[in-house]
Amino acid sequence: MSHFKEIFKYSEFLKSNVKKDIRGKYKGSFLGVLWSFINPLLSVVVYAIVFHYIMRFNIEHYLIYLIAGIIPWTFFTTSINSGMNSILFNANIIKKVYFPREILPISSVTSGLVNFLISCIIILLFAIFSGVGVGVSLLFLPLVVIIQYIFTLGVVFILSAIEIYVKDIEHIVNFIISMLFYVTPILYTPDLVPTKMRFILKLNPLSYIIEAYHDIFYYKQIPNMYNLGIIFGISLIIFIVGYNIFRKLQKGFAEEV
Amino acid sequence: MLKGNVIQVKNMSKNFNIYFDKANTLKEKIMFWNRNRKEVRNVLKDININIKKGETVALIGTNGSGKSTLLKLMTKIYYPSKGSVETKGKLTSLLELGAGFHPDFSGRENIYFNASIFGLSKKEIDKRIDKIIEFSELSEFIDNPVRTYSSGMYMRLAFSIAINVDADILLIDEILAVGDQHFQEKCYDKLMELKEDNTTIVMVSHSLDSVKKLCDRAIWIYDGIVKMDGNCNEVIEEYLKVCR
């Protein structure tokens, strides 16, 4: 417990890290921070053209369905990518200053969260102007976001710590993430999947999270609480396991990086 | 931890793995599992040190004897292979100049960034910022990017931040060698002042004269063991006998 207190004491370091992340990432580029919103939007446009106009997917308001899935997905992947490297990229301070190492992965995922929360405005704007509108289901958004945050942070704890010892975890993870994208109902709705294969979606924790976002933004209905409960449990377990792995492995960071 | 101690090192050993041909990737780990030649180097051997509140302690010894490693263990950058290292109270370490400085940010921004690494809140930094700038004597340069600083200016800024954190324990690793005469003296005056305020100071230094002035106690580390521990003047005398 005393360790959490310590992390809290370093919250200013966390804040300045997040600020630096968000501002520093696109430093020198013409559109600056806007890129973090334009990028997912551009991929949305590409998917919409490919799947709606070329492949003739017949999903009503397909654009909104895509956006409601891709933007939370981007939150997940960018957090994993920057979080995974957070220890490695900060080797110079790890070797020279003491601070709770957890701060680094936490700030990566938190900057992802801040970006995501701002991007939610884009989802809402699209939902309103396309005629889908918004519903009371929006009240459940914080709950889903918190679950996703805990889940992502847990995974990032594990990956960032392991990467120090096994460098090629990064490539493995990148492959798994791009595979996961297709076994998560982002481009398609779950009922388009042959019944025989639906169990794959059920095994993927991320599909529960993405479906909850679809419920909130697209179907405007209360997310399936039973599913959310399960994924919340899974997230907590991953978080606790991840945190403990991180605590164990962090002792060697300064020597190994 | 024994009563009165603020730093307690107990039966502590530290090993480093020296890899000759380190298998970093999974492929190398699997394919060359037998090629992973490494040598375990025993840097510190069964160290026992108790430091009480308000003591000023110098770690002396030749290069490579393990002094800096010991400091890093006290800061919790490294962890002991055996035994334990415990500390009590707010600990600040100045092991390397401007660790975590961002060359593109201004001196002022770096004060905020660097002090936050030491665990200060924004309010606490606001309260200290004038003191830090004044101590560093960087007045008109403080809003310039740090990459334009000379090494002396860099060091002055780094030192000013660390020394104004108000730590209970201050660990310093051979850094006062930079900076001109005037600033060095100023640093020692400041360290004296902290000593009066009952701050515990542990420093690694090769300038034995200044060590004599500042420290009450010296610990001589020789090849990873505590060779002698006691009154500063006596230990330095013995140390010099061997060095000559």
Interface residues (C-beta under 8 A of the other chain):
Chain A: K9 Y10 S11 E12 F13 K15 S16 K20 N92 I93 I94 K95 K96 V97 Y98 F99 V166 K167 D168 I169 I172 K251 G252 A254 E255
Chain B: F16 N17 N24 T25 L26 K27 K29 K72 T75 K76 I77 Y78 Y79 L91 S93 L95 E96 A99 G100 H102 Y112 F113 S116 I117 F118 G119 L120 S121 K122 I125
